[in-house]
Amino acid sequence: MQYILTGVIVLIFSGLVIHGLTLLLERGYRALFGIFAGAADLPRKVKVKVPR
């Protein structure tokens, strides 16, 4: 019985930890992609401004 309870507690705890890590990673990736998207948009804007 003790093993089952400890297993359930470990599963819940690990699930919460993984959930928190995924949230942090998602925020980090969004910030990184935002920076990369901004950097990628700059050359496009410059190219558009340059008359051919």
N, CA, C, O and CB atoms as a CASP TS submission, in Angstrom:
PFRMAT TS
TARGET T0000
AUTHOR 0000-0000-0000
METHOD Language model
MODEL 1
PARENT N/A
ATOM      1  N   MET     1       0.835  -1.207   0.000  1.00  0.00           N
ATOM      2  CA  MET     1       0.000   0.000   0.000  1.00  0.00           C
ATOM      3  C   MET     1       0.867   1.254   0.000  1.00  0.00           C
ATOM      4  O   MET     1       0.580   2.225  -0.699  1.00  0.00           O
ATOM      5  CB  MET     1      -0.943   0.008   1.220  1.00  0.00           C
ATOM      6  N   GLN     2       1.930   1.215   0.794  1.00  0.00           N
ATOM      7  CA  GLN     2       2.823   2.385   0.857  1.00  0.00           C
ATOM      8  C   GLN     2       3.460   2.658  -0.508  1.00  0.00           C
ATOM      9  O   GLN     2       3.585   3.808  -0.930  1.00  0.00           O
ATOM     10  CB  GLN     2       3.926   2.169   1.924  1.00  0.00           C
ATOM     11  N   TYR     3       3.858   1.586  -1.186  1.00  0.00           N
ATOM     12  CA  TYR     3       4.497   1.755  -2.497  1.00  0.00           C
ATOM     13  C   TYR     3       3.544   2.423  -3.487  1.00  0.00           C
ATOM     14  O   TYR     3       3.952   3.272  -4.280  1.00  0.00           O
ATOM     15  CB  TYR     3       4.963   0.394  -3.049  1.00  0.00           C
ATOM     16  N   ILE     4       2.269   2.028  -3.432  1.00  0.00           N
ATOM     17  CA  ILE     4       1.268   2.607  -4.339  1.00  0.00           C
ATOM     18  C   ILE     4       1.106   4.095  -4.047  1.00  0.00           C
ATOM     19  O   ILE     4       1.086   4.912  -4.968  1.00  0.00           O
ATOM     20  CB  ILE     4      -0.097   1.875  -4.198  1.00  0.00           C
ATOM     21  N   LEU     5       0.991   4.449  -2.763  1.00  0.00           N
ATOM     22  CA  LEU     5       0.811   5.860  -2.381  1.00  0.00           C
ATOM     23  C   LEU     5       2.019   6.688  -2.797  1.00  0.00           C
ATOM     24  O   LEU     5       1.870   7.764  -3.377  1.00  0.00           O
ATOM     25  CB  LEU     5       0.584   5.988  -0.859  1.00  0.00           C
ATOM     26  N   THR     6       3.218   6.184  -2.501  1.00  0.00           N
ATOM     27  CA  THR     6       4.430   6.924  -2.870  1.00  0.00           C
ATOM     28  C   THR     6       4.531   7.049  -4.389  1.00  0.00           C
ATOM     29  O   THR     6       4.936   8.093  -4.901  1.00  0.00           O
ATOM     30  CB  THR     6       5.692   6.226  -2.303  1.00  0.00           C
ATOM     31  N   GLY     7       4.165   5.997  -5.105  1.00  0.00           N
ATOM     32  CA  GLY     7       4.190   6.041  -6.566  1.00  0.00           C
ATOM     33  C   GLY     7       3.248   7.095  -7.105  1.00  0.00           C
ATOM     34  O   GLY     7       3.592   7.831  -8.030  1.00  0.00           O
ATOM     35  N   VAL     8       2.048   7.171  -6.525  1.00  0.00           N
ATOM     36  CA  VAL     8       1.068   8.168  -6.961  1.00  0.00           C
ATOM     37  C   VAL     8       1.584   9.568  -6.668  1.00  0.00           C
ATOM     38  O   VAL     8       1.471  10.462  -7.507  1.00  0.00           O
ATOM     39  CB  VAL     8      -0.293   7.942  -6.267  1.00  0.00           C
ATOM     40  N   ILE     9       2.154   9.763  -5.470  1.00  0.00           N
ATOM     41  CA  ILE     9       2.685  11.084  -5.091  1.00  0.00           C
ATOM     42  C   ILE     9       3.812  11.484  -6.039  1.00  0.00           C
ATOM     43  O   ILE     9       3.868  12.626  -6.495  1.00  0.00           O
ATOM     44  CB  ILE     9       3.196  11.077  -3.619  1.00  0.00           C
ATOM     45  N   VAL    10       4.709  10.542  -6.334  1.00  0.00           N
ATOM     46  CA  VAL    10       5.830  10.816  -7.245  1.00  0.00           C
ATOM     47  C   VAL    10       5.310  11.175  -8.632  1.00  0.00           C
ATOM     48  O   VAL    10       5.810  12.101  -9.271  1.00  0.00           O
ATOM     49  CB  VAL    10       6.779   9.594  -7.331  1.00  0.00           C
ATOM     50  N   LEU    11       4.296  10.433  -9.096  1.00  0.00           N
ATOM     51  CA  LEU    11       3.721  10.705 -10.418  1.00  0.00           C
ATOM     52  C   LEU    11       3.120  12.105 -10.469  1.00  0.00           C
ATOM     53  O   LEU    11       3.342  12.844 -11.428  1.00  0.00           O
ATOM     54  CB  LEU    11       2.651   9.657 -10.768  1.00  0.00           C
ATOM     55  N   ILE    12       2.357  12.471  -9.437  1.00  0.00           N
ATOM     56  CA  ILE    12       1.734  13.803  -9.398  1.00  0.00           C
ATOM     57  C   ILE    12       2.818  14.877  -9.359  1.00  0.00           C
ATOM     58  O   ILE    12       2.747  15.864 -10.092  1.00  0.00           O
ATOM     59  CB  ILE    12       0.788  13.941  -8.165  1.00  0.00           C
ATOM     60  N   PHE    13       3.827  14.680  -8.497  1.00  0.00           N
ATOM     61  CA  PHE    13       4.899  15.669  -8.353  1.00  0.00           C
ATOM     62  C   PHE    13       5.664  15.832  -9.661  1.00  0.00           C
ATOM     63  O   PHE    13       5.916  16.952 -10.106  1.00  0.00           O
ATOM     64  CB  PHE    13       5.862  15.260  -7.226  1.00  0.00           C
ATOM     65  N   SER    14       6.035  14.698 -10.279  1.00  0.00           N
ATOM     66  CA  SER    14       6.783  14.760 -11.545  1.00  0.00           C
ATOM     67  C   SER    14       5.925  15.404 -12.631  1.00  0.00           C
ATOM     68  O   SER    14       6.435  16.150 -13.466  1.00  0.00           O
ATOM     69  CB  SER    14       7.236  13.340 -11.989  1.00  0.00           C
ATOM     70  N   GLY    15       4.629  15.119 -12.621  1.00  0.00           N
ATOM     71  CA  GLY    15       3.726  15.728 -13.596  1.00  0.00           C
ATOM     72  C   GLY    15       3.693  17.235 -13.444  1.00  0.00           C
ATOM     73  O   GLY    15       3.731  17.966 -14.434  1.00  0.00           O
ATOM     74  N   LEU    16       3.623  17.704 -12.193  1.00  0.00           N
ATOM     75  CA  LEU    16       3.616  19.150 -11.943  1.00  0.00           C
ATOM     76  C   LEU    16       4.935  19.774 -12.383  1.00  0.00           C
ATOM     77  O   LEU    16       4.948  20.845 -12.990  1.00  0.00           O
ATOM     78  CB  LEU    16       3.359  19.443 -10.449  1.00  0.00           C
ATOM     79  N   VAL    17       6.041  19.105 -12.077  1.00  0.00           N
ATOM     80  CA  VAL    17       7.367  19.622 -12.447  1.00  0.00           C
ATOM     81  C   VAL    17       7.483  19.717 -13.970  1.00  0.00           C
ATOM     82  O   VAL    17       7.934  20.730 -14.504  1.00  0.00           O
ATOM     83  CB  VAL    17       8.496  18.712 -11.872  1.00  0.00           C
ATOM     84  N   ILE    18       7.073  18.652 -14.662  1.00  0.00           N
ATOM     85  CA  ILE    18       7.145  18.637 -16.132  1.00  0.00           C
ATOM     86  C   ILE    18       6.249  19.725 -16.712  1.00  0.00           C
ATOM     87  O   ILE    18       6.622  20.400 -17.671  1.00  0.00           O
ATOM     88  CB  ILE    18       6.733  17.248 -16.692  1.00  0.00           C
ATOM     89  N   HIS    19       5.058  19.891 -16.120  1.00  0.00           N
ATOM     90  CA  HIS    19       4.131  20.931 -16.587  1.00  0.00           C
ATOM     91  C   HIS    19       4.767  22.311 -16.434  1.00  0.00           C
ATOM     92  O   HIS    19       4.699  23.139 -17.343  1.00  0.00           O
ATOM     93  CB  HIS    19       2.791  20.865 -15.804  1.00  0.00           C
ATOM     94  N   GLY    20       5.390  22.554 -15.270  1.00  0.00           N
ATOM     95  CA  GLY    20       6.053  23.844 -15.032  1.00  0.00           C
ATOM     96  C   GLY    20       7.201  24.066 -16.009  1.00  0.00           C
ATOM     97  O   GLY    20       7.367  25.165 -16.539  1.00  0.00           O
ATOM     98  N   LEU    21       7.987  23.028 -16.243  1.00  0.00           N
ATOM     99  CA  LEU    21       9.120  23.148 -17.168  1.00  0.00           C
ATOM    100  C   LEU    21       8.635  23.427 -18.586  1.00  0.00           C
ATOM    101  O   LEU    21       9.213  24.253 -19.292  1.00  0.00           O
ATOM    102  CB  LEU    21       9.975  21.867 -17.144  1.00  0.00           C
ATOM    103  N   THR    22       7.575  22.739 -19.001  1.00  0.00           N
ATOM    104  CA  THR    22       7.056  22.957 -20.354  1.00  0.00           C
ATOM    105  C   THR    22       6.539  24.382 -20.502  1.00  0.00           C
ATOM    106  O   THR    22       6.710  25.000 -21.553  1.00  0.00           O
ATOM    107  CB  THR    22       5.936  21.947 -20.677  1.00  0.00           C
ATOM    108  N   LEU    23       5.901  24.909 -19.444  1.00  0.00           N
ATOM    109  CA  LEU    23       5.413  26.291 -19.493  1.00  0.00           C
ATOM    110  C   LEU    23       6.588  27.255 -19.638  1.00  0.00           C
ATOM    111  O   LEU    23       6.541  28.187 -20.440  1.00  0.00           O
ATOM    112  CB  LEU    23       4.588  26.630 -18.223  1.00  0.00           C
ATOM    113  N   LEU    24       7.652  27.020 -18.847  1.00  0.00           N
ATOM    114  CA  LEU    24       8.833  27.887 -18.923  1.00  0.00           C
ATOM    115  C   LEU    24       9.475  27.788 -20.305  1.00  0.00           C
ATOM    116  O   LEU    24       9.849  28.803 -20.892  1.00  0.00           O
ATOM    117  CB  LEU    24       9.859  27.510 -17.827  1.00  0.00           C
ATOM    118  N   LEU    25       9.602  26.565 -20.824  1.00  0.00           N
ATOM    119  CA  LEU    25      10.197  26.374 -22.150  1.00  0.00           C
ATOM    120  C   LEU    25       9.364  27.063 -23.222  1.00  0.00           C
ATOM    121  O   LEU    25       9.903  27.680 -24.140  1.00  0.00           O
ATOM    122  CB  LEU    25      10.334  24.876 -22.471  1.00  0.00           C
ATOM    123  N   GLU    26       8.026  26.952 -23.094  1.00  0.00           N
ATOM    124  CA  GLU    26       7.143  27.579 -24.074  1.00  0.00           C
ATOM    125  C   GLU    26       7.346  29.089 -24.076  1.00  0.00           C
ATOM    126  O   GLU    26       7.437  29.710 -25.136  1.00  0.00           O
ATOM    127  CB  GLU    26       5.670  27.235 -23.779  1.00  0.00           C
ATOM    128  N   ARG    27       7.415  29.677 -22.881  1.00  0.00           N
ATOM    129  CA  ARG    27       7.640  31.127 -22.784  1.00  0.00           C
ATOM    130  C   ARG    27       8.997  31.491 -23.377  1.00  0.00           C
ATOM    131  O   ARG    27       9.116  32.475 -24.107  1.00  0.00           O
ATOM    132  CB  ARG    27       7.556  31.600 -21.310  1.00  0.00           C
ATOM    133  N   GLY    28      10.023  30.695 -23.062  1.00  0.00           N
ATOM    134  CA  GLY    28      11.363  30.956 -23.581  1.00  0.00           C
ATOM    135  C   GLY    28      11.395  30.870 -25.097  1.00  0.00           C
ATOM    136  O   GLY    28      11.971  31.732 -25.762  1.00  0.00           O
ATOM    137  N   TYR    29      10.771  29.821 -25.649  1.00  0.00           N
ATOM    138  CA  TYR    29      10.747  29.670 -27.103  1.00  0.00           C
ATOM    139  C   TYR    29       9.985  30.809 -27.765  1.00  0.00           C
ATOM    140  O   TYR    29      10.388  31.297 -28.821  1.00  0.00           O
ATOM    141  CB  TYR    29      10.123  28.332 -27.488  1.00  0.00           C
ATOM    142  N   ARG    30       8.874  31.238 -27.142  1.00  0.00           N
ATOM    143  CA  ARG    30       8.108  32.353 -27.703  1.00  0.00           C
ATOM    144  C   ARG    30       8.962  33.607 -27.729  1.00  0.00           C
ATOM    145  O   ARG    30       8.949  34.346 -28.714  1.00  0.00           O
ATOM    146  CB  ARG    30       6.819  32.598 -26.892  1.00  0.00           C
ATOM    147  N   ALA    31       9.709  33.857 -26.654  1.00  0.00           N
ATOM    148  CA  ALA    31      10.573  35.041 -26.594  1.00  0.00           C
ATOM    149  C   ALA    31      11.657  34.942 -27.667  1.00  0.00           C
ATOM    150  O   ALA    31      11.925  35.912 -28.376  1.00  0.00           O
ATOM    151  CB  ALA    31      11.214  35.188 -25.181  1.00  0.00           C
ATOM    152  N   LEU    32      12.283  33.759 -27.784  1.00  0.00           N
ATOM    153  CA  LEU    32      13.338  33.570 -28.785  1.00  0.00           C
ATOM    154  C   LEU    32      12.785  33.729 -30.198  1.00  0.00           C
ATOM    155  O   LEU    32      13.383  34.407 -31.033  1.00  0.00           O
ATOM    156  CB  LEU    32      13.989  32.186 -28.627  1.00  0.00           C
ATOM    157  N   PHE    33      11.633  33.095 -30.463  1.00  0.00           N
ATOM    158  CA  PHE    33      11.035  33.196 -31.797  1.00  0.00           C
ATOM    159  C   PHE    33      10.643  34.629 -32.095  1.00  0.00           C
ATOM    160  O   PHE    33      10.744  35.073 -33.238  1.00  0.00           O
ATOM    161  CB  PHE    33       9.812  32.279 -31.919  1.00  0.00           C
ATOM    162  N   GLY    34      10.187  35.372 -31.064  1.00  0.00           N
ATOM    163  CA  GLY    34       9.836  36.781 -31.244  1.00  0.00           C
ATOM    164  C   GLY    34      11.054  37.580 -31.659  1.00  0.00           C
ATOM    165  O   GLY    34      10.976  38.424 -32.552  1.00  0.00           O
ATOM    166  N   ILE    35      12.196  37.310 -31.004  1.00  0.00           N
ATOM    167  CA  ILE    35      13.441  38.020 -31.335  1.00  0.00           C
ATOM    168  C   ILE    35      13.871  37.654 -32.760  1.00  0.00           C
ATOM    169  O   ILE    35      14.221  38.525 -33.555  1.00  0.00           O
ATOM    170  CB  ILE    35      14.577  37.669 -30.309  1.00  0.00           C
ATOM    171  N   PHE    36      13.837  36.340 -33.072  1.00  0.00           N
ATOM    172  CA  PHE    36      14.246  35.889 -34.405  1.00  0.00           C
ATOM    173  C   PHE    36      13.315  36.449 -35.475  1.00  0.00           C
ATOM    174  O   PHE    36      13.769  36.854 -36.546  1.00  0.00           O
ATOM    175  CB  PHE    36      14.265  34.352 -34.473  1.00  0.00           C
ATOM    176  N   ALA    37      12.010  36.472 -35.188  1.00  0.00           N
ATOM    177  CA  ALA    37      11.042  37.002 -36.149  1.00  0.00           C
ATOM    178  C   ALA    37      11.316  38.489 -36.383  1.00  0.00           C
ATOM    179  O   ALA    37      11.265  38.961 -37.519  1.00  0.00           O
ATOM    180  CB  ALA    37       9.583  36.784 -35.643  1.00  0.00           C
ATOM    181  N   GLY    38      11.607  39.229 -35.301  1.00  0.00           N
ATOM    182  CA  GLY    38      11.923  40.654 -35.436  1.00  0.00           C
ATOM    183  C   GLY    38      13.185  40.844 -36.263  1.00  0.00           C
ATOM    184  O   GLY    38      13.243  41.733 -37.113  1.00  0.00           O
ATOM    185  N   ALA    39      14.205  40.009 -36.019  1.00  0.00           N
ATOM    186  CA  ALA    39      15.459  40.109 -36.769  1.00  0.00           C
ATOM    187  C   ALA    39      15.227  39.743 -38.236  1.00  0.00           C
ATOM    188  O   ALA    39      15.835  40.335 -39.127  1.00  0.00           O
ATOM    189  CB  ALA    39      16.543  39.191 -36.147  1.00  0.00           C
ATOM    190  N   ALA    40      14.347  38.765 -38.488  1.00  0.00           N
ATOM    191  CA  ALA    40      14.065  38.344 -39.863  1.00  0.00           C
ATOM    192  C   ALA    40      13.243  39.405 -40.592  1.00  0.00           C
ATOM    193  O   ALA    40      13.381  39.581 -41.803  1.00  0.00           O
ATOM    194  CB  ALA    40      13.321  36.992 -39.874  1.00  0.00           C
ATOM    195  N   ASP    41      12.388  40.108 -39.853  1.00  0.00           N
ATOM    196  CA  ASP    41      11.542  41.131 -40.477  1.00  0.00           C
ATOM    197  C   ASP    41      12.347  42.364 -40.886  1.00  0.00           C
ATOM    198  O   ASP    41      11.999  43.028 -41.862  1.00  0.00           O
ATOM    199  CB  ASP    41      10.421  41.541 -39.522  1.00  0.00           C
ATOM    200  N   LEU    42      13.413  42.677 -40.156  1.00  0.00           N
ATOM    201  CA  LEU    42      14.193  43.888 -40.457  1.00  0.00           C
ATOM    202  C   LEU    42      14.762  43.878 -41.877  1.00  0.00           C
ATOM    203  O   LEU    42      14.559  44.852 -42.601  1.00  0.00           O
ATOM    204  CB  LEU    42      15.332  44.036 -39.453  1.00  0.00           C
ATOM    205  N   PRO    43      15.468  42.821 -42.314  1.00  0.00           N
ATOM    206  CA  PRO    43      16.005  42.813 -43.691  1.00  0.00           C
ATOM    207  C   PRO    43      14.903  42.916 -44.738  1.00  0.00           C
ATOM    208  O   PRO    43      15.094  43.556 -45.772  1.00  0.00           O
ATOM    209  CB  PRO    43      16.817  41.541 -43.933  1.00  0.00           C
ATOM    210  N   ARG    44      13.752  42.295 -44.485  1.00  0.00           N
ATOM    211  CA  ARG    44      12.640  42.359 -45.439  1.00  0.00           C
ATOM    212  C   ARG    44      12.168  43.798 -45.594  1.00  0.00           C
ATOM    213  O   ARG    44      11.936  44.268 -46.708  1.00  0.00           O
ATOM    214  CB  ARG    44      11.470  41.455 -44.982  1.00  0.00           C
ATOM    215  N   LYS    45      12.028  44.496 -44.466  1.00  0.00           N
ATOM    216  CA  LYS    45      11.590  45.890 -44.511  1.00  0.00           C
ATOM    217  C   LYS    45      12.612  46.739 -45.269  1.00  0.00           C
ATOM    218  O   LYS    45      12.248  47.608 -46.062  1.00  0.00           O
ATOM    219  CB  LYS    45      11.383  46.443 -43.081  1.00  0.00           C
ATOM    220  N   VAL    46      13.894  46.472 -45.012  1.00  0.00           N
ATOM    221  CA  VAL    46      14.955  47.225 -45.689  1.00  0.00           C
ATOM    222  C   VAL    46      14.905  46.956 -47.191  1.00  0.00           C
ATOM    223  O   VAL    46      15.012  47.881 -47.997  1.00  0.00           O
ATOM    224  CB  VAL    46      16.349  46.851 -45.118  1.00  0.00           C
ATOM    225  N   LYS    47      14.742  45.671 -47.567  1.00  0.00           N
ATOM    226  CA  LYS    47      14.687  45.306 -48.990  1.00  0.00           C
ATOM    227  C   LYS    47      13.505  45.985 -49.676  1.00  0.00           C
ATOM    228  O   LYS    47      13.610  46.429 -50.819  1.00  0.00           O
ATOM    229  CB  LYS    47      14.587  43.773 -49.155  1.00  0.00           C
ATOM    230  N   VAL    48      12.377  46.060 -48.966  1.00  0.00           N
ATOM    231  CA  VAL    48      11.184  46.680 -49.551  1.00  0.00           C
ATOM    232  C   VAL    48      11.435  48.160 -49.789  1.00  0.00           C
ATOM    233  O   VAL    48      10.992  48.712 -50.797  1.00  0.00           O
ATOM    234  CB  VAL    48       9.953  46.483 -48.636  1.00  0.00           C
ATOM    235  N   LYS    49      12.151  48.815 -48.858  1.00  0.00           N
ATOM    236  CA  LYS    49      12.390  50.258 -48.969  1.00  0.00           C
ATOM    237  C   LYS    49      13.341  50.579 -50.126  1.00  0.00           C
ATOM    238  O   LYS    49      13.224  51.635 -50.747  1.00  0.00           O
ATOM    239  CB  LYS    49      12.963  50.805 -47.652  1.00  0.00           C
ATOM    240  N   VAL    50      14.281  49.672 -50.418  1.00  0.00           N
ATOM    241  CA  VAL    50      15.275  49.941 -51.460  1.00  0.00           C
ATOM    242  C   VAL    50      14.602  49.923 -52.832  1.00  0.00           C
ATOM    243  O   VAL    50      14.000  48.915 -53.201  1.00  0.00           O
ATOM    244  CB  VAL    50      16.430  48.900 -51.404  1.00  0.00           C
ATOM    245  N   PRO    51      14.691  51.021 -53.600  1.00  0.00           N
ATOM    246  CA  PRO    51      14.067  51.054 -54.935  1.00  0.00           C
ATOM    247  C   PRO    51      14.895  50.271 -55.947  1.00  0.00           C
ATOM    248  O   PRO    51      16.124  50.339 -55.940  1.00  0.00           O
ATOM    249  CB  PRO    51      13.893  52.510 -55.416  1.00  0.00           C
ATOM    250  N   ARG    52      14.209  49.522 -56.825  1.00  0.00           N
ATOM    251  CA  ARG    52      14.929  48.729 -57.832  1.00  0.00           C
ATOM    252  C   ARG    52      14.931  49.444 -59.174  1.00  0.00           C
ATOM    253  O   ARG    52      15.488  48.933 -60.145  1.00  0.00           O
ATOM    254  CB  ARG    52      14.299  47.329 -57.980  1.00  0.00           C
TER
END
